[in-house]
Amino acid sequence: MLETISSPIPAPVADARRLHDEYVFPCAKPYYAEPIVLTEASGVRVRDDRGREYLDLFAGILTTSVGHCHPEVVERVTEQIRRLGHTSTLYLTEGQGAVAERLARIAPGRLKRAFFTNSGSEAIETAITLAQMYTGRSEIIALRYAYSGRTILTGNITAHSTWRPLESQIAGIKHAKGPYPYRCPFHDPCDGSCVDRFARELVEVIETTTSGRPAAFIAEPIQGVAGYVVLPPAYVRRAAEIIRSYGGLYISDEVQTGFGRTGDHWFGIEHSGVEPDIMVMAKGIANGFPVGATLTTDEIAAAWSSKTISTFGGNPVCMAAAEATLDVLMRENAPARAAERGAQFRAGLEALQRRYPWIGDVRGMGLMQALEIVDDPVAKTYSAARANALLEAAKEEGLLIGVGGRYGNVIRMGPSLLITEDEVAEGLEKLARACAKVA
Ligand SMILES: Cc1ncc(COP(=O)(O)O)c(C=O)c1O
């Protein structure tokens, strides 16, 4: 729990709303009719500049994996920044190798070579470039509803018109339709038989919209921005077989699903048993410090033939944060904790669904759980208005949650993986009160 509010509030904080409105790109839109200025945090608690406290079930978009300002992360980062703050990748530092070794320990199979950048977008750029170099091909297949980031390339892999930066398209990126079990076009409720049809769709996309020689297929095991659309493991297995049969690589985007988030395993793709060729990660890797990582095999990593540097990639301070975060996650057995607390959370969300028919779907895995909000549970009409009202009502109750989905009608949650039983119960109570307000 936070014990004190820093006082007095420093001038820049008092002015934060005005300065943001006046000087920051208008596209950088914060949540809420009246945005929150966060000034302090600890664990799953955050506090704003007006002294209001919130239970944080969104964790800065699934990022503060061991809780805000975890003492071990703070201590290691502070100690590091006093000693050495920056080197660039032209010099060896203690941190990069140590973090890469930890990633190799928890990653599936032969994935053991890491390249560090500063964000998920850059980690994906690295993965795509590498896949192209390794295969000598250029075409990429992604799924509709994917979110990959905000650079030109990742913005083009992103398959939500609202998140795509430009009308123009980068040649060579094709999108296949993937399963969305709640809105299964073939069987309602989805019985899994659609996997064959979506596998055929992937083949069709490769054979009709590419040269038939794709470099890679990229997918999130759970499509995060899409509103936690869980890809059936059987589909992931089929997609891996298909892309490999055409000579391409399988890239798993673990930016949201990594580090135990989905429960029982360290990475989301492990639920399918598929060992990807390349994995990308960011968000939860360093508890809020900017780190992106691309992980692959010795053989694939060796295919990067040009010179490359990342000035800030593998920065010693960020690596200290990643090392401390990974140590805590491993010691606390994050996958097991996420499975246990996730089951508690899920049971509470399903109880809410039984009370409110406008909660059309409860879905996700582990501590990555979502509610799809609809006007009519039979017609499944998207209700962004009620989802937004729920976001605001939760804020009034002192609860931070997220929103997503193609039509902005999905409530997304993903707290620290160290959240306790009591904190989950408290979150559910606050959410229940917010639901009652918008019922
Ligand atoms: C699945 C996924 N991939 C990639 C990204 C891009 O990461 P970043 O915002 O760190 O560039 C995100 C960001 O939300 C994401 O959810």
The ligand as a MOL file (V3000), in Angstrom:
LIG
                    3D

  0  0  0     0  0            999 V3000
M  V30 BEGIN CTAB
M  V30 COUNTS 16 16 0 0 0
M  V30 BEGIN ATOM
M  V30 1 C 1.0150 -7.7300 -29.4320 0
M  V30 2 C 1.7860 -6.4600 -29.5550 0
M  V30 3 N 2.8370 -6.4040 -30.3810 0
M  V30 4 C 3.5740 -5.2920 -30.5070 0
M  V30 5 C 3.2640 -4.1490 -29.8140 0
M  V30 6 C 4.1020 -2.9110 -29.9860 0
M  V30 7 O 4.8120 -2.6660 -28.8180 0
M  V30 8 P 5.3550 -1.1760 -28.4840 0
M  V30 9 O 4.1580 -0.3480 -28.1510 0
M  V30 10 O 6.2670 -1.4240 -27.3120 0
M  V30 11 O 6.0830 -0.7030 -29.6750 0
M  V30 12 C 2.1770 -4.1600 -28.9480 0
M  V30 13 C 1.8070 -2.9520 -28.1790 0
M  V30 14 O 0.7880 -2.8600 -27.5660 0
M  V30 15 C 1.4050 -5.3390 -28.8310 0
M  V30 16 O 0.3440 -5.4070 -28.0260 0
M  V30 END ATOM
M  V30 BEGIN BOND
M  V30 1 1 1 2
M  V30 2 1 2 3
M  V30 3 2 2 15
M  V30 4 2 3 4
M  V30 5 1 4 5
M  V30 6 1 5 6
M  V30 7 2 5 12
M  V30 8 1 6 7
M  V30 9 1 7 8
M  V30 10 2 8 9
M  V30 11 1 8 10
M  V30 12 1 8 11
M  V30 13 1 12 13
M  V30 14 1 12 15
M  V30 15 2 13 14
M  V30 16 1 15 16
M  V30 END BOND
M  V30 END CTAB
M  END
